């Protein structure tokens, strides 16, 4: 999985908003009308559950480490 796709997937899992319609140059992974969520077709590695991912994202974004 590409790093960009992984980041898009993590943002999708924690419910991040996509770019607004007035932002140009966005891909399907970040544009408001996009549908790409970065999820790989197959997952060779076990991924953490959604709640753990959300807790980690809150920790990172708030700097509460």
Secondary structure, 3 states (H helix, E strand, C coil): CCHHHHHHHHHHHCCCCCCCCCCCCCCCCCCCCCCCCCCCCCCCCCCCCHHHHHHHHHHHHHCCC
